């Protein structure tokens, strides 16, 4: 269950809306609204998104124990997604 919702606006003015859900001691970041990919590949591995039922979640492998951490993850993902949509540049390898 989403316990918090927030909108993040990138430096270029692109708006993303996220829901945050605490599950098993870590936050999950649910993508509620984002811009279209405009023909870019939407493969989950490329865009770092996983599905859980109807939810689209940011794929993040490390712990996200606080809401503040979850908001940082959401902002980072949004900035990288915006860059991918505009330029096609993939997310950096980890």
C-alpha positions in Angstrom: 0.0 0.0 0.0 1.3 3.4 -1.0 2.0 5.4 2.2 3.4 8.5 0.5 3.3 10.2 -2.9 5.6 12.8 -4.3 6.3 14.6 -7.6 9.8 15.2 -8.8 10.6 17.8 -11.4 14.0 17.5 -13.2 16.2 20.5 -14.0 14.8 20.6 -17.5 11.2 20.7 -16.1 10.2 17.0 -16.7 7.6 15.8 -14.2 7.6 12.4 -12.6 5.2 11.2 -9.9 6.1 8.4 -7.5 4.4 6.4 -4.8 6.4 5.0 -1.9 5.6 1.8 -0.1 7.3 0.3 2.9 7.6 -3.4 2.5 9.8 -5.8 4.6 11.8 -2.9 6.1 12.6 -1.2 2.7 10.9 1.2 0.5 9.7 0.4 -2.9 9.4 3.2 -5.4 6.3 2.9 -7.6 6.2 4.9 -10.9 2.8 6.6 -11.0 3.3 9.0 -13.9 6.2 9.8 -16.2 6.8 11.1 -19.8 6.5 8.7 -22.7 9.6 7.0 -24.0 9.0 8.5 -27.5 10.0 5.3 -29.4 13.0 4.4 -27.2 13.3 0.7 -26.1 11.1 0.1 -23.1 12.7 -3.2 -22.1 12.7 -3.4 -18.3 16.4 -4.2 -18.2 17.2 -1.1 -20.2 14.9 1.3 -18.3 15.4 -0.3 -14.9 11.8 -1.0 -14.2 10.2 -4.2 -12.9 6.5 -5.1 -12.8 4.7 -6.3 -9.7 1.1 -7.0 -10.8 -0.1 -3.6 -12.1 2.6 -1.7 -10.4 5.8 -0.5 -12.2 8.7 -0.3 -9.8 12.1 1.2 -10.0 14.6 -1.7 -10.1 17.1 -1.0 -7.3 19.2 -3.7 -5.8 20.4 -2.0 -2.7 18.6 -1.4 0.6 16.2 1.6 0.7 15.4 1.8 4.5 14.1 5.4 4.7 11.6 7.6 2.8 14.5 10.0 2.2 16.5 7.3 0.6 13.6 6.3 -1.6 13.2 9.9 -2.8 16.9 10.0 -3.7 16.4 6.8 -5.7 13.4 8.2 -7.4 15.2 11.4 -8.4 18.2 9.6 -9.7 16.1 7.3 -11.8 14.0 10.2 -13.1 17.1 12.2 -14.1 18.6 9.1 -15.9 15.3 8.3 -17.5 14.9 11.9 -18.8 18.5 11.6 -20.3 17.6 8.3 -21.9 14.4 9.6 -23.4 16.2 12.7 -24.8 19.5 11.2 -26.0 19.1 7.4 -26.0 22.1 7.2 -23.6 21.6 4.1 -21.4 21.8 4.1 -17.7 25.4 3.7 -16.4 26.6 0.2 -15.5 26.8 -0.7 -11.9 
